[in-house]
Amino acid sequence: MASKGKSRFKAPRGPAPRRQLEELQNQMMQAQNNLAEAVVTASAGGGAVTVEMTGAQELRSITIKPEVVDPEDVEMLQDLIMAAFREAMEKSHQLAAEMLGPLAGGMDLSGLL
């Protein structure tokens, strides 16, 4: 039984829409694969801490210059790592939006990234 006042969505039928959907799915899979391979780099403290992350938000590496390691000021090092990590995440999100945005046809993907 259909509810009153609401129309039901009917997907287009036939081979053409199905083919378009399959093509879109293939493009999305390829874009996701490309994101997993793409690497963004971010640094903090003038390059004292550098973070590498994939476009799929996988942390690849953290590099810390030895001169930044001060046992008397561990908090500063922690702050630098957090700052570099946040910047890498932001760059990764931007890259994902650039690569997946055209496939989404203008849909807001921020909740999915």
C-alpha positions as CSV (number, residue, x, y, z in Angstrom):
1,M,0.0,0.0,0.0
2,A,1.3,3.4,-1.0
3,S,1.2,6.2,1.5
4,K,-1.1,9.2,0.7
5,G,0.4,12.2,-0.8
6,K,3.8,10.7,-1.5
7,S,5.0,9.7,-4.9
8,R,7.3,6.7,-5.3
9,F,10.6,7.1,-7.0
10,K,10.8,4.9,-10.1
11,A,14.3,4.2,-11.5
12,P,14.6,4.3,-15.2
13,R,14.5,0.9,-16.8
14,G,16.3,-0.6,-19.7
15,P,19.8,-1.2,-20.8
16,A,21.0,2.4,-21.2
17,P,20.5,3.5,-17.6
18,R,21.9,0.3,-16.3
19,R,25.0,0.7,-18.4
20,Q,25.4,4.3,-17.2
21,L,25.2,3.1,-13.6
22,E,27.8,0.4,-14.2
23,E,30.0,3.0,-15.9
24,L,29.6,5.4,-12.9
25,Q,30.4,2.5,-10.5
26,N,33.6,1.7,-12.4
27,Q,34.6,5.3,-12.4
28,M,34.1,5.6,-8.7
29,M,36.1,2.4,-8.0
30,Q,38.9,3.8,-10.2
31,A,38.8,7.1,-8.4
32,Q,39.0,5.3,-5.0
33,N,41.9,3.3,-6.2
34,N,43.7,6.4,-7.4
35,L,43.0,8.0,-4.0
36,A,44.5,5.1,-2.2
37,E,47.7,5.5,-4.2
38,A,47.9,9.3,-4.1
39,V,50.0,10.7,-1.3
40,V,49.8,14.2,0.3
41,T,52.5,15.7,2.5
42,A,52.1,18.2,5.3
43,S,54.5,19.7,7.8
44,A,54.6,21.8,10.9
45,G,57.2,23.8,12.7
46,G,59.0,24.8,9.5
47,G,59.4,21.2,8.4
48,A,60.4,19.9,11.9
49,V,57.6,17.3,11.6
50,T,56.4,15.9,8.3
51,V,53.4,13.6,7.8
52,E,52.6,11.6,4.6
53,M,49.0,10.4,4.1
54,T,47.2,8.8,1.2
55,G,44.1,10.3,-0.3
56,A,42.2,7.5,1.4
57,Q,43.3,8.9,4.8
58,E,45.8,6.1,5.5
59,L,48.8,7.4,7.5
60,R,52.0,6.5,5.6
61,S,54.8,8.1,7.6
62,I,55.8,10.6,10.2
63,T,59.3,12.2,10.0
64,I,60.7,14.1,12.9
65,K,63.9,16.1,12.7
66,P,66.2,15.0,15.5
67,E,66.9,18.6,16.7
68,V,63.2,19.0,17.5
69,V,63.3,16.1,20.0
70,D,63.7,17.8,23.4
71,P,62.9,15.6,26.5
72,E,62.2,18.8,28.4
73,D,59.4,19.8,25.9
74,V,57.5,16.8,24.8
75,E,54.3,18.8,24.5
76,M,55.7,20.9,21.8
77,L,56.6,17.8,19.7
78,Q,53.1,16.4,20.3
79,D,51.6,19.7,19.1
80,L,53.7,19.7,16.0
81,I,52.7,16.1,15.2
82,M,49.0,17.0,15.7
83,A,49.3,20.1,13.5
84,A,51.0,18.2,10.7
85,F,48.5,15.4,10.9
86,R,45.5,17.7,10.8
87,E,47.0,19.5,7.8
88,A,47.6,16.2,6.0
89,M,43.9,15.1,6.8
90,E,42.7,18.4,5.3
91,K,44.8,18.0,2.2
92,S,43.6,14.4,1.9
93,H,39.9,15.5,2.1
94,Q,40.5,18.2,-0.5
95,L,42.1,15.6,-2.8
96,A,39.2,13.2,-2.4
97,A,36.7,16.0,-3.1
98,E,38.6,17.0,-6.2
99,M,38.8,13.4,-7.5
100,L,35.3,12.2,-6.5
101,G,33.4,15.5,-6.8
102,P,32.9,15.3,-10.6
103,L,31.5,11.8,-10.3
104,A,29.1,12.8,-7.6
105,G,27.5,15.4,-9.8
106,G,27.7,18.2,-7.3
107,M,26.4,16.1,-4.3
108,D,27.9,17.0,-0.9
109,L,30.2,14.1,0.0
110,S,31.6,15.7,3.1
111,G,29.9,13.1,5.4
112,L,31.4,10.3,3.4
113,L,35.0,11.5,3.5
